[in-house]
């Protein structure tokens, strides 16, 4: 068991390091890119379309036998103009979301007669979930009277996370079974839900910590759930 845990820790650290390098190169690829979307306009039913995104335009092609129909495209221009048209368009997509995450703080509920505890100990985890993104086109006018469109993204997702962290083992967290203090390693795992942006994700997590030292039998939070505030950066 100890050998397995040691290998798990080494593998996790390597994954986080390699993934972090990728994050530095590109913080998120969940932006508005060319691909297949669900298209909705006014009260029409949603239909699958292909969207081609460039710096100047967004071209929307309906599908005929699963191929883009070049003759029926709709174009939305990002080039400033003198007029502004209402564009009641909603584009949506679903995708797999893989993040590197950390729980900024964990709330441990009261245990027996002991009060609740708020922890800000270091931790990191890999998260995987199913993401939902909605893109609206918003018309704005600058002080010079030029009109243009901006894309407003709203997203959310739910999924699972697992990773490593540390926690304080002390007389308080062992009900005085230990007289000294030290930082213990924990495996953390659970569920999380995120509100998404193009760069970072913020949400609520619920999970458990598994203490890797023998003191897990006297640790008051063994098999006890916690709630936390989680942030993440997309890796895929």
C-alpha positions in Angstrom: 0.0 0.0 0.0 2.8 2.4 0.9 4.6 1.7 -2.4 1.3 2.4 -4.3 0.8 5.7 -2.4 4.4 6.7 -3.1 4.0 6.0 -6.8 0.7 7.9 -6.9 2.2 11.0 -5.3 5.2 11.0 -7.7 2.9 10.5 -10.8 0.5 13.2 -9.6 3.3 15.7 -9.1 4.6 15.0 -12.6 1.2 15.4 -14.1 0.6 18.7 -12.3 4.1 20.0 -13.3 3.7 19.1 -17.0 0.1 20.4 -17.1 1.2 23.7 -15.4 3.7 24.2 -18.2 0.9 23.8 -20.7 -1.2 26.3 -18.8 1.5 28.9 -19.1 1.5 28.5 -22.8 -2.3 28.8 -23.2 -4.5 29.4 -20.2 -7.7 28.1 -21.8 -8.9 26.7 -25.1 -12.6 26.7 -24.1 -13.0 30.1 -25.9 -15.2 30.8 -28.9 -13.5 28.8 -31.6 -14.5 27.3 -35.0 -16.5 24.1 -34.6 -20.0 22.6 -34.2 -22.6 24.3 -32.0 -26.3 24.4 -31.3 -27.8 27.5 -32.8 -31.0 29.2 -31.5 -32.5 32.5 -32.8 -35.6 34.1 -31.3 -38.1 31.3 -30.5 -36.8 28.8 -33.1 -35.9 25.3 -32.0 -32.2 24.7 -31.6 -30.4 23.2 -34.6 -26.8 22.0 -35.1 -24.6 24.3 -37.2 -21.0 24.7 -38.1 -19.4 28.0 -37.0 -16.3 29.5 -38.6 -14.6 32.1 -36.3 -12.1 34.7 -37.6 -10.9 38.1 -36.3 -13.4 39.9 -38.5 -16.4 37.6 -38.8 -18.4 34.8 -37.4 -19.9 32.7 -40.3 -22.7 30.3 -39.3 -23.5 27.4 -41.7 -26.6 25.1 -41.3 -25.9 21.4 -41.9 -27.2 19.4 -44.8 -26.5 15.7 -44.4 -24.0 16.6 -41.7 -22.0 18.9 -44.0 -22.0 22.8 -43.9 -24.3 24.4 -46.4 -22.2 27.1 -48.0 -25.2 28.8 -49.7 -27.2 29.5 -46.5 -24.7 31.0 -44.2 -25.3 33.8 -41.7 -22.5 36.3 -41.1 -22.0 38.5 -38.0 -19.2 41.0 -38.4 -16.9 42.3 -35.7 -15.8 45.3 -37.9 -17.1 48.6 -36.4 -19.9 50.2 -38.4 -22.3 53.2 -38.3 -25.3 51.1 -37.6 -26.2 48.4 -35.0 -28.5 45.5 -35.7 -30.1 43.4 -33.1 -28.7 39.8 -33.4 -30.9 37.5 -31.2 -28.5 34.6 -31.6 -27.4 32.0 -29.0 -24.7 29.5 -29.8 -24.1 26.7 -27.3 -21.8 23.7 -27.0 -20.9 20.9 -24.6 -17.4 19.7 -24.0 -15.1 17.7 -21.7 -13.4 20.0 -19.2 -10.1 19.0 -17.6 -8.7 21.5 -15.0 -5.9 21.8 -12.5 -7.7 23.0 -9.4 -7.1 24.1 -5.8 -9.6 24.5 -3.0 -8.9 28.0 -1.5 -10.5 27.0 1.8 -12.3 24.0 3.3 -15.1 24.2 5.8 -15.1 21.2 8.2 -18.4 20.9 10.1 -18.4 20.5 13.9 -17.4 17.1 15.2 -19.0 16.0 18.4 -18.3 18.9 20.9 -15.5 20.4 18.8 -16.3 23.6 16.8 -16.2 23.9 13.0 -12.9 24.6 11.4 -11.8 26.6 8.3 -8.7 25.3 6.6 -6.5 27.1 4.0 -3.9 24.4 3.7 -2.1 23.8 0.4 -3.8 21.4 -2.0 -4.0 20.6 -5.7 -6.2 18.3 -7.8 -7.1 17.3 -11.3 -10.7 17.8 -12.2 -12.8 16.3 -15.0 -16.3 17.3 -15.8 -18.9 18.0 -18.5 -18.9 21.7 -19.5 -21.8 23.7 -21.0 -21.1 27.0 -22.8 -23.5 29.6 -24.1 -22.4 32.5 -26.4 -24.5 35.6 -26.8 -23.8 38.4 -29.3 -24.0 41.8 -27.6 -24.1 45.1 -29.6 -22.2 48.1 -28.1 -21.5 51.6 -29.2 -18.3 53.5 -28.4 -18.0 57.2 -27.6 -17.3 58.0 -31.3 -20.6 56.4 -32.4 -19.1 53.3 -33.9 -21.0 50.1 -33.4 -19.6 46.7 -33.0 -20.4 43.3 -31.5 -18.9 41.5 -28.5 -19.4 37.9 -27.5 -20.6 37.2 -24.0 -19.8 33.7 -22.7 -21.7 32.0 -19.8 -20.6 28.5 -18.8 -21.0 26.0 -16.1 -20.0 22.4 -15.5 -20.1 19.6 -12.9 -17.6 16.8 -12.3 -15.1 14.9 -10.1 -11.7 15.8 -8.7 -8.9 14.0 -7.0 -5.5 15.2 -5.8 -3.2 15.8 -2.9 -2.9 18.3 0.0 -1.6 18.8 3.5 -3.4 19.3 6.8 -2.4 20.1 10.4 -2.3 17.1 12.7 -2.5 18.5 16.3 -4.0 17.9 19.7 -7.2 19.7 18.5 -7.6 17.5 15.4 -6.9 14.3 17.3 -8.9 15.1 20.5 -5.6 15.3 22.4 -4.5 11.8 21.3 -1.3 13.5 20.1 0.6 16.1 22.1 2.7 17.4 19.2 1.9 18.9 15.7 2.9 18.1 12.2 1.7 18.6 8.6 0.2 15.4 7.2 -0.4 14.5 3.6 -3.9 13.8 2.5 -5.6 12.4 -0.6 -8.6 14.5 -1.5 -11.5 13.6 -3.7 -15.1 14.6 -4.4 -17.5 16.5 -6.5 -17.4 20.1 -7.8 -19.6 22.5 -9.8 -18.1 25.5 -11.6 -19.1 28.8 -13.1 -16.8 29.3 -16.1 -15.0 32.2 -17.7 -12.5 32.2 -20.5 -9.5 32.0 -18.2 -10.5 30.6 -14.8 -13.3 28.7 -13.1 -14.8 29.3 -9.7 -17.2 27.0 -7.8 -18.2 24.9 -4.8 -16.7 21.6 -3.9 -17.7 18.8 -1.5 -15.3 16.0 -0.7 -13.4 13.9 1.7 -9.7 13.8 2.8 -7.8 10.5 3.4 -4.9 11.0 5.8 -1.8 9.1 4.6 -0.2 8.8 8.0 -1.1 6.1 10.7 -2.9 8.9 12.7 -5.9 8.6 10.4 -7.5 6.4 13.0 -7.5 9.2 15.6 -7.9 12.1 13.2 -11.3 13.7 13.8 -12.0 14.3 10.1 -11.5 10.7 8.9 -14.6 9.8 6.8 -16.0 13.3 7.5 -17.1 15.5 4.5 -16.1 19.1 3.9 -17.3 22.0 1.7 -14.9 24.3 -0.1 -14.4 27.2 -2.6 -12.6 25.8 -5.6 -10.8 27.5 -8.5 -9.5 25.9 -11.6 -7.6 26.6 -14.9 -8.4 24.6 -18.0 -5.8 22.2 -19.3 -7.6 21.0 -22.5 
